[in-house]
Amino acid sequence: MTTLISQQKRDTVNWVAWFTFANGLIALLVGIRYLQWINIPDATTAAYVTALYPGQFAVIAWLCGLPLLIVALVLPARASRLIAIGVATAGIGLLALDTVVYSLYRFHLSGFVLELALGAGGQAFTLSATTEAYAGGGVLAILLAEIALASLLLRYRPGGRWLGGAFALLFATQLTAHGWHAWADANYDSRITSVTRHIPLYYATTAKRFMKAQGLVDPQTVRENQTPQSLASARNQGQLNYPVEPLDCSPPADPKNVLVIVMDAVRWDMLTETTMPAVSELANTSQVFKRHYSNGNATKPGLFTLFYGIPASYWDAFTAAQQPPVMIERMQSLGYDTKVLGSATLVSPAFERNVFSSIENLRLETPGKEPWQRDVRITQDWLDFTASREARGDQDPFFGFLFYDTTHSYEVPEDYPRFKPYWNVNRFALDYDFDPEPFKNAYKTATHYVDGKIRKVLDDLRERDLMDDTIVMVTADHGQEFNEHDMNYWGHGSNFGDYQLHVPMVIHWPGMAPRTYNHRTQHFDVAPALVRHGLGCEATPPRRFTSDYGLFNEGRLGWNMSHSYMDYALLMPGYHLVKHASGTVELLDTETLKPASGKSIPGDTMQEVLREMSRFYKQPDAE
């Protein structure tokens, strides 16, 4: 009897395995619809898509199939088959729905999107009777197809020995696709990397740092060997609608230099005379935005939103297209001399492929073992840049970007004065009960150190009489937390509360009287302010190229979006909706980070957010 039961279980497991593989083929057939949005310019790209498709859609099927194997070991065969049919119907139905969502918005279905679409009790979307009938008919058709497939596999299916071959083929196609993408990513092959975002649940492998370490690829050389034709081709493949309309601009009568100084992980309350004396001194004669927030709790989304002024959900599309921000393109069209200096690498995250993709002779990595050493180097390189311009008598305006990284590592020179009590940071010691003061003093020390480098830059501008001709912005990519919520959050990238998003924003703007602003601003507001008020595009409505209206405009969006590396959130006054990397969605109180009760997102806001997440893609009638 035991043997008989064991054989029955093996038969059921075998059936589930083949049922899952068969649904991988069904998923692949549904997924053919994504091909209409994938640019396949040559045989190489076609070969990559051919290698990618079978394995990826089989993986999507196995996301449902693996739990079914456990069900088959626990429940009777009939119940297991019924559950498998139900799960497969739901899974294929969701994939079909994703193709519809993607056709409308150019992003894939997620728990966050479902919450936006359905969380208002039908306020965001209303379906006609005809649409509901089509949807119901589609679900019924899928169900009937799954029942037919289940019956067929009960009567005939390959033997168990073929399962090993099927799994080997699945592994081989996945390995081929991911290895191919990693190589293409390291070599700026946008034909391959532009495919990624079109495929649901495809998280393609990248390995630039590994390949560089092994001597397989030199990113600096690869980038310098790019041709204007390859860049133009990449942008055409991206299917972007950015800006949504051409800008209305004229050359400014007195173009100002633009210098953007960004500190890594510096939150708003570090801007004090004790911790940041140089920037505080600058603030006394500048525009100071007291309630300024990054649209990211990590470097990748923080810098992306600072320069583009749009949600970081566009990262993959803009990176694949190597599309620079309007702000930088505008400065280049005006003949600005550019100098981009990052203490942290510009390769990972790949800012050299989006924000700075149009800048020639871009140094991707700064020499120096420790961040504080690299901060010294970029400061000196900047001073050399201004000195060489003065020696040449260069009258063209310049655009500069300085990204300081010591505040991310907390390491400073051994002889540098420290705030006391001081702690040599060991993150493994952090827990709920850890006293944050010594840790925060290490942070303050690093911030004070970076402030000293910024002082050198500011003093140099003053000595060369450039302050009256230069817009100087000092801000941060994101904030930093020291367990203020008593939830064991240390650092950044873990939540969307104020401590990880609220950052300083000080702008020295020649011709503007010093002023302090108390309305809420965000990184989305930076690009429209600079482009319109500093680069001669006052006649351009800001939402042609950004998501908000500008730093100086108090009438703005009633919501914000913020991203991490995997999570992202819709921020409302007092609460926010978070989509976690796991796929789960939470509605949290912003102040406490506890579940928010009695809150709901208005339907018109949901519609506006969905539009904003797709507005800079070409829509079906524009293709």
C-alpha positions as CSV (number, residue, x, y, z in Angstrom):
1,M,0.0,0.0,0.0
2,T,2.8,2.3,0.9
3,T,4.5,1.6,-2.4
4,L,1.2,2.2,-4.2
5,I,0.7,5.6,-2.5
6,S,4.3,6.5,-3.2
7,Q,3.8,5.7,-6.9
8,Q,0.6,7.8,-7.0
9,K,2.5,10.8,-5.5
10,R,5.3,10.3,-8.1
11,D,2.7,10.3,-10.9
12,T,1.0,13.4,-9.5
13,V,4.3,15.2,-9.2
14,N,5.3,14.2,-12.7
15,W,2.0,15.5,-14.0
16,V,2.4,18.8,-12.2
17,A,5.9,19.2,-13.7
18,W,4.8,18.6,-17.2
19,F,1.7,20.7,-16.7
20,T,4.0,23.5,-15.6
21,F,6.3,23.1,-18.6
22,A,3.3,23.1,-20.9
23,N,2.1,26.3,-19.3
24,G,5.5,27.8,-20.0
25,L,4.7,27.3,-23.7
26,I,1.3,28.9,-23.2
27,A,3.0,31.8,-21.4
28,L,5.4,32.1,-24.3
29,L,2.5,32.3,-26.8
30,V,0.9,35.0,-24.7
31,G,4.3,36.8,-24.4
32,I,4.6,37.0,-28.2
33,R,2.5,40.2,-27.9
34,Y,5.5,41.9,-26.2
35,L,7.4,41.6,-29.5
36,Q,5.6,44.5,-31.0
37,W,7.3,46.8,-28.6
38,I,10.8,45.3,-28.9
39,N,13.1,46.8,-31.5
40,I,14.9,43.9,-33.4
41,P,17.2,45.7,-35.8
42,D,19.4,42.7,-36.8
43,A,20.0,39.0,-36.6
44,T,22.1,39.3,-33.4
45,T,19.2,40.9,-31.5
46,A,16.8,38.3,-32.9
47,A,19.1,35.5,-31.7
48,Y,19.2,37.0,-28.2
49,V,15.4,37.3,-28.1
50,T,15.1,33.7,-29.3
51,A,17.4,32.5,-26.5
52,L,15.6,34.7,-23.9
53,Y,12.0,33.9,-24.6
54,P,11.6,30.2,-23.9
55,G,13.6,30.2,-20.7
56,Q,12.1,33.4,-19.3
57,F,8.5,32.4,-19.9
58,A,9.2,28.9,-18.5
59,V,10.6,30.6,-15.4
60,I,7.3,32.6,-15.1
61,A,5.4,29.4,-15.3
62,W,7.6,27.8,-12.6
63,L,7.0,30.6,-10.2
64,C,3.5,29.1,-9.9
65,G,4.7,25.5,-10.5
66,L,7.1,25.1,-7.6
67,P,4.4,25.6,-4.9
68,L,2.2,23.1,-6.9
69,L,4.9,20.4,-6.5
70,I,4.5,20.8,-2.7
71,V,0.7,20.6,-3.0
72,A,1.0,17.4,-5.1
73,L,3.0,15.8,-2.2
74,V,0.5,16.7,0.4
75,L,-3.0,16.6,-1.2
76,P,-4.8,13.9,-3.1
77,A,-4.2,13.7,-6.9
78,R,-7.6,15.1,-7.9
79,A,-7.4,18.1,-5.5
80,S,-3.8,18.8,-6.7
81,R,-5.0,18.8,-10.3
82,L,-7.9,21.1,-9.6
83,I,-5.7,23.5,-7.7
84,A,-3.1,23.4,-10.5
85,I,-5.8,24.2,-13.1
86,G,-7.0,27.2,-11.0
87,V,-3.5,28.5,-10.4
88,A,-2.5,28.2,-14.1
89,T,-5.7,29.9,-15.2
90,A,-5.0,32.8,-12.8
91,G,-1.3,33.0,-13.8
92,I,-1.9,33.0,-17.6
93,G,-4.8,35.4,-17.0
94,L,-2.5,37.8,-15.1
95,L,0.1,37.6,-17.9
96,A,-2.5,38.4,-20.5
97,L,-3.7,41.3,-18.4
98,D,-0.1,42.5,-18.2
99,T,0.1,42.6,-21.9
100,V,-2.9,44.9,-21.9
101,V,-1.4,47.1,-19.1
102,Y,1.9,47.3,-21.0
103,S,0.2,48.3,-24.2
104,L,-1.5,51.2,-22.4
105,Y,1.2,52.4,-20.0
106,R,4.6,50.8,-21.0
107,F,5.1,49.3,-17.5
108,H,4.3,45.9,-16.2
109,L,1.7,44.8,-13.7
110,S,2.7,44.8,-10.1
111,G,1.1,44.8,-6.6
112,F,1.7,48.6,-6.6
113,V,-0.2,49.1,-9.9
114,L,-3.0,46.8,-8.8
115,E,-3.4,48.8,-5.6
116,L,-3.5,52.0,-7.6
117,A,-6.0,50.6,-10.0
118,L,-8.3,48.8,-7.5
119,G,-7.5,50.4,-4.1
120,A,-10.1,53.1,-4.5
121,G,-13.0,50.8,-4.8
122,G,-13.3,51.4,-8.6
123,Q,-12.7,55.1,-8.5
124,A,-9.6,55.0,-10.7
125,F,-11.1,52.8,-13.5
126,T,-14.5,52.0,-14.7
127,L,-15.1,49.2,-17.2
128,S,-17.8,49.1,-19.8
129,A,-20.2,46.2,-20.1
130,T,-18.5,45.2,-23.3
131,T,-15.0,45.3,-21.8
132,E,-16.2,43.2,-18.8
133,A,-17.8,40.7,-21.2
134,Y,-14.5,40.4,-23.2
135,A,-12.6,39.9,-19.9
136,G,-15.0,37.3,-18.7
137,G,-14.8,35.5,-22.0
138,G,-11.0,35.6,-22.0
139,V,-10.9,34.0,-18.5
140,L,-13.3,31.3,-19.5
141,A,-11.3,30.5,-22.6
142,I,-8.1,30.2,-20.6
143,L,-9.9,28.0,-18.1
144,L,-11.2,25.7,-20.8
145,A,-7.7,25.5,-22.4
146,E,-6.2,24.6,-19.0
147,I,-8.8,21.8,-18.5
148,A,-8.1,20.4,-21.9
149,L,-4.3,20.5,-21.3
150,A,-4.8,18.8,-17.9
151,S,-6.9,16.0,-19.5
152,L,-4.4,15.5,-22.3
153,L,-1.5,15.2,-19.9
154,L,-3.4,12.6,-17.8
155,R,-3.7,10.4,-20.9
156,Y,-0.2,11.1,-22.4
157,R,2.9,12.8,-21.2
158,P,6.6,12.0,-21.7
159,G,8.3,9.8,-19.1
160,G,10.0,11.1,-16.1
161,R,13.5,10.7,-17.7
162,W,12.6,13.5,-20.1
163,L,12.1,15.9,-17.2
164,G,15.8,16.1,-16.6
165,G,16.3,17.2,-20.2
166,A,13.6,19.8,-19.9
167,F,15.2,21.3,-16.8
168,A,18.6,21.2,-18.5
169,L,17.2,23.1,-21.5
170,L,15.6,25.6,-19.2
171,F,18.8,26.2,-17.3
172,A,20.8,26.5,-20.6
173,T,18.5,29.1,-22.1
174,Q,18.5,31.2,-18.9
175,L,22.3,31.0,-18.6
176,T,22.7,31.9,-22.2
177,A,20.4,34.9,-22.0
178,H,21.8,36.3,-18.7
179,G,25.4,35.8,-19.8
180,W,24.7,37.4,-23.1
181,H,23.0,40.4,-21.4
182,A,25.9,40.8,-18.9
183,W,28.4,41.0,-21.8
184,A,26.2,43.4,-23.8
185,D,25.7,45.6,-20.7
186,A,29.5,45.8,-20.1
187,N,30.0,46.7,-23.8
188,Y,27.2,49.3,-24.2
189,D,25.3,47.1,-26.6
190,S,21.9,48.8,-26.4
191,R,20.4,46.4,-29.0
192,I,20.5,43.8,-26.2
193,T,20.0,45.8,-23.1
194,S,17.0,47.7,-24.5
195,V,15.1,44.4,-24.6
196,T,15.1,43.9,-20.9
197,R,12.4,46.2,-19.7
198,H,9.8,44.8,-22.2
199,I,9.9,41.3,-20.6
200,P,7.9,40.8,-17.4
201,L,9.8,39.6,-14.3
202,Y,13.1,39.6,-16.2
203,Y,15.9,40.9,-14.0
204,A,18.8,40.6,-16.4
205,T,22.3,40.0,-15.1
206,T,25.0,42.7,-15.1
207,A,28.7,42.1,-14.2
208,K,30.6,45.3,-15.2
209,R,32.7,45.3,-12.1
210,F,33.5,41.6,-12.3
211,M,34.5,41.8,-15.9
212,K,36.7,44.8,-15.2
213,A,38.4,43.1,-12.3
214,Q,39.1,40.1,-14.5
215,G,40.5,42.3,-17.3
216,L,37.7,41.3,-19.7
217,V,36.3,44.8,-20.3
218,D,37.6,48.3,-19.8
219,P,34.5,50.5,-19.4
220,Q,36.4,53.7,-20.0
221,T,37.7,52.4,-23.3
222,V,34.4,50.9,-24.4
223,R,32.6,54.2,-23.7
224,E,35.2,56.3,-25.5
225,N,34.9,54.0,-28.6
226,Q,31.1,54.7,-28.9
227,T,30.2,56.5,-32.1
228,P,27.6,59.2,-32.5
229,Q,25.7,56.8,-34.8
230,S,25.5,54.1,-32.1
231,L,24.2,56.6,-29.5
232,A,21.5,57.9,-32.0
233,S,20.5,54.3,-32.7
234,A,20.2,53.6,-29.0
235,R,17.9,56.5,-28.5
236,N,15.7,55.5,-31.4
237,Q,15.3,52.1,-29.9
238,G,14.2,53.4,-26.6
239,Q,10.7,54.4,-27.7
240,L,10.8,57.4,-25.4
241,N,8.6,60.5,-25.7
242,Y,10.9,62.8,-23.9
243,P,10.3,65.7,-23.8
244,V,6.7,65.3,-24.7
245,E,6.8,68.5,-26.8
246,P,9.8,70.5,-28.0
247,L,11.1,73.2,-25.6
248,D,10.5,76.9,-26.3
249,C,13.9,78.5,-25.6
250,S,16.1,81.4,-26.6
251,P,19.7,82.0,-25.7
252,P,19.9,83.7,-22.3
253,A,21.4,87.3,-22.5
254,D,23.8,86.5,-19.6
255,P,24.2,82.8,-19.3
256,K,25.3,81.6,-15.9
257,N,27.7,78.9,-15.0
258,V,26.0,76.0,-13.2
259,L,27.8,74.0,-10.5
260,V,25.9,71.1,-8.8
261,I,27.5,69.8,-5.6
262,V,25.9,66.6,-4.3
263,M,26.9,64.9,-1.0
264,D,26.1,61.3,-0.5
265,A,23.6,60.5,2.2
266,V,23.5,63.9,3.9
267,R,20.2,64.7,5.6
268,W,18.7,68.1,6.2
269,D,19.6,68.6,9.9
270,M,23.3,68.4,9.1
271,L,23.1,71.9,7.7
272,T,24.3,73.7,10.8
273,E,27.2,76.1,11.5
274,T,28.8,73.4,13.6
275,T,28.6,70.5,11.2
276,M,28.6,72.3,7.8
277,P,30.1,75.8,8.4
278,A,30.9,76.5,4.7
279,V,27.6,75.5,3.3
280,S,25.8,77.3,6.2
281,E,27.7,80.5,5.3
282,L,26.7,80.0,1.7
283,A,23.1,79.6,2.8
284,N,23.1,83.1,4.4
285,T,23.2,84.6,0.9
286,S,21.3,82.0,-1.0
287,Q,17.9,80.4,-1.7
288,V,17.3,77.9,1.1
289,F,14.6,75.2,0.8
290,K,13.9,74.0,4.3
291,R,11.5,71.2,3.3
292,H,13.3,69.7,0.4
293,Y,13.0,65.9,-0.3
294,S,14.9,63.6,-2.6
295,N,12.7,61.3,-4.8
296,G,14.9,58.4,-3.8
297,N,16.3,56.9,-0.6
298,A,19.4,55.6,-2.5
299,T,21.9,57.1,-4.9
300,K,20.6,55.6,-8.1
301,P,17.1,57.1,-7.9
302,G,18.3,60.2,-6.0
303,L,20.6,61.4,-8.7
304,F,18.3,60.3,-11.6
305,T,15.4,62.3,-10.3
306,L,17.6,65.3,-9.5
307,F,18.7,65.6,-13.1
308,Y,15.6,64.4,-15.0
309,G,12.8,65.5,-12.6
310,I,10.7,62.4,-13.5
311,P,10.1,59.1,-11.6
312,A,13.0,56.7,-11.3
313,S,10.8,54.0,-12.8
314,Y,12.0,55.3,-16.1
315,W,15.6,54.3,-15.3
316,D,15.8,51.2,-17.4
317,A,14.3,52.8,-20.5
318,F,16.4,55.9,-20.3
319,T,19.6,53.8,-19.7
320,A,18.9,51.5,-22.6
321,A,18.3,54.5,-24.8
322,Q,21.3,56.4,-23.4
323,Q,19.0,59.4,-23.2
324,P,20.5,62.4,-21.3
325,P,18.4,64.8,-19.3
326,V,16.9,67.9,-21.0
327,M,18.9,70.0,-18.6
328,I,22.3,68.7,-19.8
329,E,21.3,68.7,-23.4
330,R,20.2,72.3,-23.1
331,M,23.5,73.4,-21.6
332,Q,25.4,71.5,-24.3
333,S,23.4,73.2,-27.0
334,L,24.4,76.6,-25.4
335,G,28.1,75.6,-25.6
336,Y,28.7,74.9,-21.9
337,D,32.1,73.5,-20.9
338,T,31.5,70.5,-18.8
339,K,33.4,68.9,-15.9
340,V,31.8,65.9,-14.1
341,L,33.7,64.5,-11.1
342,G,32.4,61.7,-9.0
343,S,34.2,60.3,-6.0
344,A,32.0,57.3,-6.3
345,T,32.0,55.3,-9.6
346,L,29.7,56.5,-12.4
347,V,29.5,52.9,-13.7
348,S,27.4,51.2,-11.0
349,P,24.8,52.6,-10.9
350,A,25.2,53.4,-14.6
351,F,25.0,57.1,-14.6
352,E,27.4,57.2,-17.6
353,R,24.5,55.7,-19.6
354,N,21.8,58.0,-18.7
355,V,22.5,61.3,-16.8
356,F,26.0,61.8,-18.3
357,S,25.6,59.7,-21.5
358,S,26.2,62.7,-23.8
359,I,29.3,64.0,-22.0
360,E,32.5,63.3,-23.8
361,N,35.8,62.4,-22.0
362,L,33.8,61.4,-18.9
363,R,36.0,59.9,-16.2
364,L,34.1,56.9,-14.9
365,E,36.1,56.2,-11.8
366,T,38.3,58.5,-9.7
367,P,41.7,57.2,-8.5
368,G,42.0,56.7,-4.8
369,K,41.6,53.8,-2.3
370,E,39.4,55.5,0.2
371,P,36.4,57.8,-0.4
372,W,38.0,60.6,1.5
373,Q,41.1,60.3,-0.8
374,R,38.9,60.4,-3.9
375,D,37.1,63.5,-2.4
376,V,40.5,65.2,-2.2
377,R,41.2,64.2,-5.8
378,I,37.9,65.5,-7.3
379,T,38.3,68.8,-5.3
380,Q,41.8,69.3,-6.7
381,D,40.7,68.3,-10.2
382,W,38.0,70.9,-10.0
383,L,40.4,73.6,-8.9
384,D,42.7,72.6,-11.8
385,F,39.7,72.9,-14.1
386,T,38.9,76.5,-13.1
387,A,42.6,77.4,-13.1
388,S,43.0,76.1,-16.7
389,R,39.9,78.0,-17.9
390,E,41.3,81.2,-16.4
391,A,44.7,80.6,-18.0
392,R,43.1,80.1,-21.4
393,G,40.8,83.1,-21.0
394,D,37.8,80.8,-21.6
395,Q,34.6,82.8,-21.6
396,D,32.2,80.0,-22.3
397,P,29.9,79.1,-19.4
398,F,30.6,75.9,-17.6
399,F,28.6,73.1,-16.0
400,G,30.2,71.3,-13.1
401,F,29.1,68.3,-11.1
402,L,30.9,67.2,-7.9
403,F,29.8,64.1,-6.1
404,Y,31.3,63.6,-2.6
405,D,31.3,60.2,-1.0
406,T,33.0,60.4,2.4
407,T,29.6,60.9,4.0
408,H,28.6,57.4,2.8
409,S,31.6,55.6,4.2
410,Y,32.3,57.7,7.4
411,E,36.0,57.2,7.0
412,V,38.2,60.3,7.4
413,P,42.0,60.8,7.7
414,E,43.4,59.5,10.9
415,D,44.4,63.0,12.1
416,Y,41.1,64.7,11.3
417,P,39.3,66.1,14.4
418,R,36.3,64.1,15.4
419,F,33.0,64.8,17.1
420,K,32.9,63.0,20.5
421,P,32.0,60.4,21.6
422,Y,33.2,58.8,18.4
423,W,32.7,55.3,17.0
424,N,34.7,53.4,14.5
425,V,31.8,52.1,12.5
426,N,31.1,48.4,12.7
427,R,27.6,47.9,11.2
428,F,27.4,44.3,12.5
429,A,27.1,45.8,16.0
430,L,23.9,47.8,15.2
431,D,20.6,46.7,16.7
432,Y,17.5,48.1,18.4
433,D,19.3,49.0,21.6
434,F,22.5,50.5,20.1
435,D,23.3,54.1,21.2
436,P,23.2,56.1,18.0
437,E,25.2,59.1,19.3
438,P,28.7,57.8,18.7
439,F,27.6,56.6,15.3
440,K,26.0,59.9,14.4
441,N,29.2,61.7,15.5
442,A,31.1,59.6,13.0
443,Y,28.6,60.8,10.4
444,K,28.9,64.4,11.5
445,T,32.7,64.1,11.3
446,A,32.5,62.8,7.7
447,T,30.0,65.6,6.8
448,H,32.3,68.2,8.3
449,Y,35.2,66.8,6.3
450,V,33.2,67.1,3.1
451,D,32.1,70.6,4.0
452,G,35.8,71.5,4.1
453,K,36.3,70.3,0.5
454,I,33.2,72.3,-0.5
455,R,34.7,75.4,1.1
456,K,37.8,75.0,-1.1
457,V,35.5,75.0,-4.1
458,L,33.5,78.0,-3.0
459,D,36.6,80.0,-2.0
460,D,38.1,79.3,-5.4
461,L,35.0,80.7,-7.1
462,R,35.2,83.8,-5.0
463,E,38.9,84.3,-5.6
464,R,38.3,84.1,-9.4
465,D,35.3,86.5,-9.2
466,L,33.0,83.7,-10.5
467,M,30.3,83.7,-7.8
468,D,28.3,86.5,-9.5
469,D,28.3,84.4,-12.6
470,T,27.6,81.0,-11.2
471,I,24.5,79.2,-10.0
472,V,25.8,77.0,-7.2
473,M,23.6,74.2,-5.8
474,V,24.4,72.1,-2.8
475,T,22.2,69.2,-1.9
476,A,22.3,65.4,-1.3
477,D,21.2,62.3,-3.2
478,H,19.2,61.1,-0.1
479,G,19.2,61.2,3.7
480,Q,20.4,58.9,6.5
481,E,18.7,57.3,9.4
482,F,20.0,56.4,12.9
483,N,17.1,54.3,14.3
484,E,14.9,57.4,14.9
485,H,11.8,55.2,14.3
486,D,13.0,52.6,16.9
487,M,12.5,50.0,14.2
488,N,16.2,49.1,13.7
489,Y,16.5,51.2,10.5
490,W,20.1,52.3,10.1
491,G,21.4,54.1,7.0
492,H,19.3,54.4,3.9
493,G,17.5,52.4,1.3
494,S,15.1,50.8,3.8
495,N,12.1,53.0,4.1
496,F,10.5,56.2,2.8
497,G,10.3,58.2,6.0
498,D,11.6,61.8,6.4
499,Y,15.0,60.8,7.7
500,Q,16.0,59.0,4.5
501,L,14.4,61.5,2.1
502,H,14.7,65.0,3.7
503,V,17.9,66.6,2.4
504,P,19.4,70.1,2.3
505,M,18.9,72.3,-0.7
506,V,20.9,75.5,-0.9
507,I,21.1,77.4,-4.2
508,H,23.3,80.5,-4.7
509,W,21.5,82.2,-7.6
510,P,23.1,85.5,-8.8
511,G,20.6,88.3,-8.9
512,M,18.2,86.7,-6.4
513,A,18.0,88.2,-2.9
514,P,18.5,85.6,-0.1
515,R,15.3,83.9,0.8
516,T,14.1,80.9,2.9
517,Y,11.3,78.8,1.5
518,N,9.0,76.7,3.7
519,H,6.9,75.0,1.1
520,R,7.7,71.3,0.3
521,T,9.9,70.8,-2.7
522,Q,11.5,67.7,-4.2
523,H,14.2,66.7,-6.6
524,F,11.5,66.6,-9.3
525,D,11.5,70.5,-9.0
526,V,15.2,71.0,-9.7
527,A,15.4,70.5,-13.5
528,P,12.4,72.7,-14.4
529,A,13.8,75.5,-12.2
530,L,17.3,75.4,-13.8
531,V,16.1,74.9,-17.4
532,R,13.4,77.6,-17.3
533,H,15.0,80.2,-15.1
534,G,18.7,79.6,-15.8
535,L,18.9,78.3,-19.4
536,G,16.5,80.6,-21.3
537,C,13.5,78.3,-21.5
538,E,11.0,80.4,-19.5
539,A,8.3,79.9,-22.2
540,T,8.4,76.1,-21.8
541,P,5.7,74.6,-19.6
542,P,7.7,72.6,-17.1
543,R,5.6,69.4,-17.5
544,R,6.8,69.0,-21.0
545,F,9.9,67.5,-19.6
546,T,9.5,66.9,-15.9
547,S,6.9,65.7,-13.4
548,D,6.6,68.8,-11.2
549,Y,6.5,72.6,-11.7
550,G,9.8,74.0,-10.2
551,L,11.3,75.0,-6.9
552,F,9.9,78.5,-6.9
553,N,6.3,77.5,-7.7
554,E,4.2,76.8,-4.6
555,G,1.3,75.3,-6.6
556,R,2.5,71.7,-7.2
557,L,1.6,68.1,-7.2
558,G,-0.3,66.8,-4.2
559,W,1.7,63.6,-4.2
560,N,5.3,62.5,-4.7
561,M,7.0,59.3,-5.8
562,S,10.2,57.9,-4.3
563,H,12.3,54.9,-5.3
564,S,14.9,52.7,-3.8
565,Y,16.9,50.1,-5.7
566,M,13.9,47.6,-5.7
567,D,11.2,49.2,-3.6
568,Y,9.2,52.4,-4.5
569,A,6.4,54.4,-2.9
570,L,3.6,56.8,-3.7
571,L,3.9,59.6,-1.0
572,M,0.8,61.4,0.2
573,P,0.6,64.0,2.9
574,G,1.0,62.0,6.1
575,Y,1.0,58.5,4.6
576,H,2.5,56.5,1.7
577,L,1.9,53.4,-0.3
578,V,5.0,51.2,-0.6
579,K,5.7,48.4,-3.1
580,H,8.3,46.1,-1.7
581,A,10.8,44.0,-3.7
582,S,8.9,40.9,-2.6
583,G,5.8,42.2,-4.4
584,T,3.9,43.0,-1.2
585,V,2.2,46.4,-0.9
586,E,1.7,48.4,2.4
587,L,0.0,51.6,3.3
588,L,2.1,53.3,6.0
589,D,2.0,56.3,8.2
590,T,4.9,58.6,7.2
591,E,5.8,59.7,10.7
592,T,5.7,56.3,12.5
593,L,6.1,53.9,9.5
594,K,3.3,51.8,11.1
595,P,0.3,50.6,9.0
596,A,-1.9,53.6,8.3
597,S,-5.6,53.1,9.3
598,G,-8.5,54.9,7.8
599,K,-6.5,56.1,4.8
600,S,-7.3,55.7,1.1
601,I,-5.7,57.2,-2.0
602,P,-8.2,59.3,-4.1
603,G,-9.1,57.8,-7.5
604,D,-8.0,60.9,-9.4
605,T,-4.6,60.7,-7.8
606,M,-4.3,57.1,-8.8
607,Q,-5.1,58.0,-12.4
608,E,-2.6,60.8,-12.3
609,V,0.2,58.6,-10.9
610,L,-0.4,55.9,-13.6
611,R,-0.2,58.6,-16.3
612,E,3.0,60.0,-14.9
613,M,4.6,56.6,-14.9
614,S,3.9,56.2,-18.6
615,R,3.7,59.8,-20.0
616,F,7.3,59.8,-21.3
617,Y,6.9,56.6,-23.3
618,K,5.5,56.7,-26.9
619,Q,1.9,55.8,-26.8
620,P,0.3,53.4,-29.3
621,D,-1.1,56.1,-31.5
622,A,2.4,57.7,-31.7
623,E,4.2,54.7,-33.0
